[in-house]
Amino acid sequence: MYIDKTYYDNDYQGIPMENTDEFNRCAKRASDVIDELTGFSIKEDKLIPFQLNMVKKATAIMTEHFIMNGGYESSKQSDGMTSVSIGPFSYSAGDSASSSNGVPSNVTGYLESAGLMYRGIGVHHGC
């Protein structure tokens, strides 16, 4: 898991979630999404501080996305819906804040800016 509740609450200052077990489930699933988006290439001990910060921010955004959508299972069940409203929350399939795979666009933006979504061949210069 790339973030804990302390990071989410204090640094990211996300939407509050009192249930620690459910928060941990959402953060674990968010970390899984980050791993999938980056081709399972993240090795935390190999990241520079900027990259680690971008991974944490992306994970917090994805965690908040799950929390705002009623938890991980609820957000996955709504994939086939075109729109839904629950209390003050409203979601439409054409929402420009999300990409076609249901991942908020700023998640991929943070990972791209950290150079973690590159799928090409690396070149090593030098001896």
C-alpha positions as CSV (number, residue, x, y, z in Angstrom):
1,M,0.0,0.0,0.0
2,Y,1.5,3.3,-1.0
3,I,-0.4,5.5,1.5
4,D,-1.8,5.1,5.0
5,K,-4.6,6.9,6.7
6,T,-2.3,9.4,8.3
7,Y,-1.0,10.5,4.9
8,Y,-4.5,10.6,3.5
9,D,-6.0,12.6,6.4
10,N,-3.1,15.0,7.1
11,D,-1.0,15.5,3.9
12,Y,-3.6,14.9,1.2
13,Q,-6.5,16.1,3.4
14,G,-9.0,13.8,1.6
15,I,-12.7,13.4,2.2
16,P,-12.9,11.9,5.7
17,M,-13.6,8.2,6.2
18,E,-13.9,7.1,9.8
19,N,-14.0,3.3,9.1
20,T,-10.3,2.4,9.1
21,D,-10.9,-1.1,7.7
22,E,-12.8,0.3,4.7
23,F,-10.2,3.0,4.2
24,N,-7.5,0.3,4.1
25,R,-9.5,-1.7,1.6
26,C,-9.9,1.4,-0.6
27,A,-6.2,2.4,-0.3
28,K,-5.1,-1.2,-1.1
29,R,-7.3,-1.3,-4.2
30,A,-6.0,2.2,-5.2
31,S,-2.5,0.9,-4.8
32,D,-3.4,-2.0,-7.1
33,V,-4.7,0.4,-9.7
34,I,-1.5,2.4,-9.5
35,D,0.6,-0.8,-10.0
36,E,-1.5,-1.8,-13.0
37,L,-1.2,1.7,-14.6
38,T,2.6,1.7,-14.1
39,G,3.1,-1.9,-15.4
40,F,4.0,-3.1,-11.9
41,S,7.3,-1.2,-12.2
42,I,7.3,0.7,-9.0
43,K,10.0,-0.2,-6.5
44,E,9.6,2.4,-3.7
45,D,13.2,2.2,-2.6
46,K,14.3,3.1,-6.1
47,L,12.2,6.2,-6.5
48,I,13.5,9.7,-6.0
49,P,11.5,11.8,-3.5
50,F,9.6,13.6,-6.4
51,Q,8.4,10.3,-7.8
52,L,7.4,8.9,-4.4
53,N,5.4,12.1,-3.8
54,M,3.6,11.7,-7.1
55,V,2.8,8.0,-6.4
56,K,1.4,9.0,-3.0
57,K,-0.8,11.8,-4.5
58,A,-2.1,9.5,-7.3
59,T,-2.9,6.8,-4.8
60,A,-4.7,9.3,-2.5
61,I,-6.8,10.6,-5.4
62,M,-7.7,7.0,-6.4
63,T,-8.5,6.2,-2.8
64,E,-10.7,9.3,-2.5
65,H,-12.4,8.3,-5.8
66,F,-13.4,4.9,-4.3
67,I,-14.5,6.6,-1.0
68,M,-16.6,9.2,-2.9
69,N,-18.3,6.4,-4.8
70,G,-19.3,4.4,-1.8
71,G,-16.3,2.1,-1.5
72,Y,-14.3,0.0,-3.9
73,E,-17.2,-2.5,-4.7
74,S,-19.7,0.2,-5.2
75,S,-17.5,2.1,-7.6
76,K,-16.8,-1.1,-9.6
77,Q,-20.5,-1.9,-9.8
78,S,-21.3,1.5,-11.2
79,D,-19.0,1.0,-14.2
80,G,-21.9,0.0,-16.5
81,M,-24.2,2.9,-15.4
82,T,-24.4,6.2,-17.3
83,S,-25.3,8.3,-14.3
84,V,-26.1,7.9,-10.6
85,S,-26.8,10.2,-7.7
86,I,-26.4,9.4,-4.0
87,G,-27.1,12.3,-1.7
88,P,-25.0,15.2,-2.7
89,F,-22.8,13.1,-5.0
90,S,-23.6,12.8,-8.7
91,Y,-21.7,10.9,-11.4
92,S,-22.2,10.9,-15.2
93,A,-20.4,8.6,-17.6
94,G,-19.4,11.5,-19.8
95,D,-17.6,13.2,-16.8
96,S,-14.4,14.8,-18.2
97,A,-12.6,14.3,-14.9
98,S,-12.4,10.6,-15.5
99,S,-10.8,8.7,-18.3
100,S,-12.5,5.9,-20.1
101,N,-11.3,3.3,-17.6
102,G,-12.8,5.0,-14.6
103,V,-9.5,6.3,-13.3
104,P,-9.5,10.1,-12.5
105,S,-7.4,11.8,-15.1
106,N,-5.2,13.5,-12.6
107,V,-4.1,10.1,-11.3
108,T,-2.5,9.4,-14.7
109,G,-1.2,12.9,-14.9
110,Y,0.8,12.6,-11.6
111,L,2.2,9.2,-12.7
112,E,3.1,10.5,-16.2
113,S,4.8,13.6,-14.7
114,A,6.9,11.2,-12.5
115,G,7.9,9.2,-15.6
116,L,6.3,6.0,-14.3
117,M,4.0,5.3,-17.2
118,Y,6.6,5.0,-19.9
119,R,6.4,1.6,-21.7
120,G,9.2,2.0,-24.2
121,I,12.7,0.6,-24.2
122,G,15.3,2.3,-21.9
123,V,18.7,3.2,-23.2
124,H,21.8,3.2,-21.0
125,H,24.6,5.5,-22.0
126,G,28.1,5.1,-20.7
127,C,30.3,2.3,-19.6
